[in-house]
């Protein structure tokens, strides 16, 4: 769906690169999957279009994943483009009882977080053949967390490599459309929780959201999240059958 001619410019400057042109914005996971299916390489790097690489970061990732066959996906240290010395992500974790998400604390140590950001991650075709590609029901957000969770459940490690360094314009595009961002945040987060967590975890998180977090946001903060949350919740209610079907397929891996 790009309108700036970037696809043609890339093809002109780098004729050896295969450019897949899509006439409309079909969402991150569907677009990335087209690239994965087209690729003939054993290594797959998934990134956003505004990522900047520190020299040799990708090389370090390839070397690490090549020497550690038990690693399914590898992520790096992400800095903000707008504040180049400020760390954006060192891998993420989610509290399975509250749904709270937080980043890792040991920025300079190799870790095994719950997930690494889809803006800059490395995996392999071998792993994807076993667990499947990105879940296209995640139109925006949590597709990376879902991928990492499926890898962990299949016995592969999710690793944060601090020597692989990137800069990212975090949420610059979607922050221009806050209701759109909030809707997909709650829609995708709730779907992820239903797809992966135990019933007790789902009940705990939903109770907190419905009776504590959302009333506080709506009455005190007034941050415009209530309606997107309700819409995201309704989407998940109407798509429960599909989510449970995907959950069963994942358990069969």
C-alpha positions as CSV (number, residue, x, y, z in Angstrom):
1,X,0.0,0.0,0.0
2,X,3.0,2.3,-0.2
3,X,2.4,5.5,-2.2
4,X,5.9,7.1,-2.1
5,X,7.4,5.0,-4.8
6,X,9.8,3.2,-2.4
7,X,9.3,-0.2,-3.9
8,X,10.5,1.1,-7.3
9,X,13.4,3.0,-5.8
10,X,14.6,-0.1,-4.0
11,X,14.4,-2.2,-7.2
12,X,16.3,0.5,-9.1
13,X,19.1,0.9,-6.6
14,X,19.3,-2.8,-5.6
15,X,18.3,-4.9,-8.7
16,X,19.2,-8.2,-7.0
17,X,16.6,-7.6,-4.3
18,X,13.2,-9.2,-4.8
19,X,10.5,-6.6,-4.1
20,X,6.9,-7.9,-3.5
21,X,4.5,-5.1,-4.3
22,X,1.1,-5.2,-2.5
23,X,-1.6,-2.8,-3.7
24,X,-3.2,-2.3,-0.2
25,X,-2.2,-2.5,3.4
26,X,-3.0,-6.1,4.4
27,X,-1.5,-6.0,7.9
28,X,2.0,-6.8,9.2
29,X,1.6,-10.6,9.6
30,X,0.1,-11.2,6.2
31,X,2.7,-9.1,4.4
32,X,5.6,-10.7,6.3
33,X,4.2,-14.2,5.5
34,X,4.3,-13.3,1.8
35,X,8.0,-12.6,2.1
36,X,8.7,-15.8,4.1
37,X,6.9,-17.9,1.5
38,X,8.9,-16.3,-1.3
39,X,12.3,-16.6,0.5
40,X,14.6,-19.4,-0.4
41,X,17.1,-18.7,2.4
42,X,17.4,-20.8,5.6
43,X,17.5,-17.7,7.7
44,X,14.6,-15.3,8.0
45,X,15.0,-11.8,9.3
46,X,11.8,-10.0,10.1
47,X,12.0,-6.2,10.5
48,X,10.1,-3.0,10.2
49,X,10.8,-0.6,7.4
50,X,12.3,2.1,9.7
51,X,14.9,0.0,11.4
52,X,18.5,1.1,11.6
53,X,21.2,-1.5,12.1
54,X,24.4,-1.1,14.0
55,X,27.3,-2.5,11.9
56,X,27.6,-6.3,12.2
57,X,24.4,-6.8,14.2
58,X,22.8,-9.1,11.7
59,X,26.0,-11.0,11.3
60,X,26.2,-11.5,15.1
61,X,22.6,-12.8,15.1
62,X,23.3,-15.3,12.3
63,X,26.4,-16.6,14.0
64,X,24.6,-17.0,17.3
65,X,21.6,-18.8,15.9
66,X,23.8,-21.0,13.7
67,X,25.8,-22.1,16.8
68,X,22.8,-22.6,19.0
69,X,20.3,-25.0,17.1
70,X,18.0,-25.0,20.1
71,X,17.2,-21.3,19.5
72,X,14.0,-20.6,17.6
73,X,14.1,-16.9,17.5
74,X,16.6,-14.2,18.3
75,X,16.1,-10.5,19.1
76,X,18.4,-7.6,19.8
77,X,18.7,-4.5,21.9
78,X,16.3,-1.9,20.5
79,X,16.9,1.9,21.0
80,X,14.5,4.7,20.2
81,X,15.3,6.6,17.0
82,X,13.9,9.8,18.7
83,X,16.2,9.2,21.7
84,X,19.2,7.2,20.4
85,X,20.7,6.5,23.8
86,X,17.3,5.4,25.4
87,X,16.5,1.7,25.3
88,X,13.2,0.7,24.0
89,X,13.3,-3.0,24.4
90,X,15.5,-5.8,25.7
91,X,12.8,-8.4,25.3
92,X,9.4,-8.5,26.9
93,X,7.7,-10.4,29.7
94,X,4.0,-10.7,30.5
95,X,2.5,-11.4,34.0
96,X,0.1,-14.3,33.4
97,X,-2.3,-13.2,36.2
98,X,-2.5,-9.5,35.6
99,X,-1.6,-9.2,31.9
100,X,1.0,-6.5,32.7
101,X,3.8,-6.3,30.1
102,X,7.3,-5.2,31.0
103,X,10.7,-5.2,29.5
104,X,13.8,-7.1,30.7
105,X,16.1,-5.3,33.2
106,X,19.5,-6.7,32.3
107,X,20.2,-4.9,29.1
108,X,23.7,-6.1,28.6
109,X,23.2,-9.8,29.4
110,X,21.9,-12.6,27.1
111,X,18.4,-13.5,28.3
112,X,15.4,-15.7,27.5
113,X,12.4,-13.4,27.6
114,X,8.8,-14.3,26.8
115,X,9.2,-12.6,23.4
116,X,11.3,-10.3,21.3
117,X,9.9,-7.5,19.1
118,X,8.9,-8.3,15.5
119,X,10.5,-5.0,14.4
120,X,13.9,-6.9,14.3
121,X,14.1,-10.6,14.9
122,X,15.8,-13.6,13.3
123,X,14.5,-17.1,12.9
124,X,15.0,-20.0,10.5
125,X,12.9,-21.8,7.9
126,X,13.5,-25.0,9.7
127,X,11.7,-23.7,12.8
128,X,8.9,-22.1,10.8
129,X,8.3,-25.4,9.0
130,X,7.6,-27.0,12.3
131,X,5.5,-24.3,14.1
132,X,4.1,-22.4,11.2
133,X,4.5,-18.8,10.0
134,X,2.9,-15.7,11.5
135,X,-0.8,-16.0,12.6
136,X,-2.6,-13.7,10.2
137,X,-5.5,-13.2,12.6
138,X,-3.2,-10.8,14.4
139,X,-3.5,-7.8,12.0
140,X,-1.4,-5.5,14.2
141,X,0.5,-6.2,17.4
142,X,1.1,-9.5,19.3
143,X,1.9,-11.5,16.1
144,X,5.6,-11.5,17.4
145,X,4.6,-12.6,20.9
146,X,2.4,-15.3,19.4
147,X,5.3,-16.6,17.3
148,X,7.6,-16.6,20.2
149,X,5.1,-18.4,22.4
150,X,4.5,-21.1,19.8
151,X,8.3,-21.6,19.5
152,X,8.7,-22.0,23.3
153,X,5.9,-24.5,23.4
154,X,7.5,-26.4,20.6
155,X,10.7,-26.7,22.6
156,X,12.8,-23.9,21.1
157,X,14.4,-21.0,23.0
158,X,13.6,-17.3,22.6
159,X,16.8,-15.3,23.1
160,X,17.7,-11.7,23.5
161,X,21.2,-10.9,22.2
162,X,22.5,-7.5,23.5
163,X,25.3,-7.3,20.9
164,X,22.8,-7.1,18.1
165,X,21.7,-3.4,18.2
166,X,19.0,-1.6,16.3
167,X,17.2,1.8,16.4
168,X,13.4,1.9,15.8
169,X,10.8,4.6,15.4
170,X,8.6,3.0,18.0
171,X,4.9,3.3,17.2
172,X,5.4,6.5,15.2
173,X,2.8,5.6,12.5
174,X,0.1,4.0,14.7
175,X,0.4,6.8,17.3
176,X,-1.1,9.1,14.7
177,X,-4.3,7.1,15.0
178,X,-4.7,6.4,18.7
179,X,-8.2,4.8,18.6
180,X,-7.0,2.5,15.8
181,X,-3.9,1.6,17.8
182,X,-5.8,1.0,21.0
183,X,-8.4,-1.2,19.2
184,X,-5.8,-3.5,17.7
185,X,-3.9,-3.5,21.0
186,X,-6.8,-4.9,23.0
187,X,-8.2,-7.1,20.2
188,X,-4.8,-8.7,19.7
189,X,-3.9,-8.9,23.4
190,X,-7.2,-10.6,24.3
191,X,-6.9,-13.0,21.4
192,X,-3.4,-13.9,22.5
193,X,-4.4,-14.5,26.1
194,X,-7.4,-16.7,25.0
195,X,-5.2,-18.6,22.6
196,X,-2.3,-19.4,24.9
197,X,-3.2,-19.1,28.6
198,X,-5.0,-21.4,31.1
199,X,-8.6,-20.6,32.0
200,X,-7.6,-19.4,35.4
201,X,-5.2,-16.9,33.9
202,X,-7.8,-15.7,31.4
203,X,-10.4,-15.1,34.2
204,X,-7.9,-13.3,36.4
205,X,-6.8,-10.9,33.6
206,X,-10.4,-10.3,32.4
207,X,-11.6,-9.6,35.9
208,X,-8.9,-7.0,36.4
209,X,-9.5,-5.3,33.0
210,X,-13.3,-5.2,33.3
211,X,-13.7,-4.2,37.0
212,X,-10.5,-2.3,37.9
213,X,-8.3,-1.2,35.0
214,X,-11.0,0.0,32.5
215,X,-13.2,1.8,35.0
216,X,-10.1,3.6,36.3
217,X,-9.0,4.6,32.7
218,X,-12.5,5.7,31.8
219,X,-13.5,7.6,34.9
220,X,-10.1,8.9,36.2
221,X,-7.6,9.0,33.3
222,X,-10.2,9.5,30.5
223,X,-7.5,8.3,28.0
224,X,-9.9,7.2,25.2
225,X,-9.3,3.5,25.7
226,X,-12.7,2.3,26.9
227,X,-14.4,2.2,23.5
228,X,-11.5,0.5,21.7
229,X,-11.3,-2.0,24.5
230,X,-15.1,-2.8,24.2
231,X,-14.7,-3.2,20.4
232,X,-11.7,-5.5,20.8
233,X,-13.6,-7.6,23.4
234,X,-16.6,-7.9,21.1
235,X,-14.4,-9.0,18.3
236,X,-12.9,-11.7,20.4
237,X,-16.4,-12.9,21.6
238,X,-17.6,-13.2,18.0
239,X,-14.4,-15.0,17.0
240,X,-14.0,-17.4,19.9
241,X,-14.6,-20.5,17.8
242,X,-11.7,-19.5,15.5
243,X,-9.4,-18.8,18.4
244,X,-10.1,-22.1,20.1
245,X,-9.6,-23.9,16.8
246,X,-6.1,-22.2,16.5
247,X,-5.4,-23.1,20.1
248,X,-6.1,-26.8,19.4
249,X,-3.9,-26.8,16.3
250,X,-1.1,-25.2,18.3
251,X,-1.4,-27.9,21.0
252,X,-1.1,-30.6,18.4
253,X,2.4,-29.4,17.3
